[in-house]
Amino acid sequence: MHAASAGGVWQSLILGFAGMSIEKGELQFSPKLPKKWKEIEFSIIHKSKINKVNITSNNKVKIKEKGMINGNV
């Protein structure tokens, strides 16, 4: 797979289905998961923090901080 294709797929999943955006410097989600999907889970770095995001089929969003990009927890 070409790297640009991988980036396009990532954008479709995270910006489209997960509905991620940044509003006033904070992560926001407006999920639109396909009916057959049980959940989507991914990690995203925002403000030097590694966040694990889980979105379920009922559009419940859970964000768990996993640490800092400099290695500190």
N, C-alpha and C positions, 0 to 999 in steps of 0.2 A: 504494500500500500504506500502510496506517495505521501510525504509528510503534510502537504497542503490538504490532501483528502482527509487525513486523520484530524487535522485542525477543524475542518468543516464539519465533520461528524461530531466532534466534541462540542462545537458551538451549537449545533442543532439540538444535542441532548441537554446541555446545561442552560443555554439561553432560551431555547424553545420549550422543550418538555418540562424542565425544572423551573422555567420562568425566572431565572436569576437575573437580578439587576443590582445596581448600586445606587441608592437614594440617600442623599445627604451624608455620604461617606459610609453608609452601613449596607450590609447585604440584605436584599429583599427577595422574596420568592413568591411567584404566582404560578404554581404548577398546573400543568395541563397534560397529565399522563394519559396514554392510551388506555382504554378500558381493560384490555387484557394484561396490562403490566401490574405486577404486585407492588413493586417499589423500584426506586432508582437510588443508588448510593454512590457518592463520589467525595473526593477531598479537594479542597480549594484553599489557597493561601490568600489571606486578606489581612492587611495591616500587620504583616510579619507573623501572623498566627496561622497554624495549620488547623483547618476546620474540617471535620467529617460531617457531611450532610446526608441525611436520609429522608426521602420523601415517599410516603406510602400511597396506596391506591385511593385512599380517602383524602388525599392531599394534605396530610399532616406532615409538617416539616420539623425535623429534629436536627439541631446543630450541636455538635460536641467538639469542644476545643481539644486538640491532640498535642499541642506544644507550639514552640516557636521555631522559626526557620534557622535560628542560630544554634539550635540544639538544646536550649533551656526549656524546661517544662513548667 
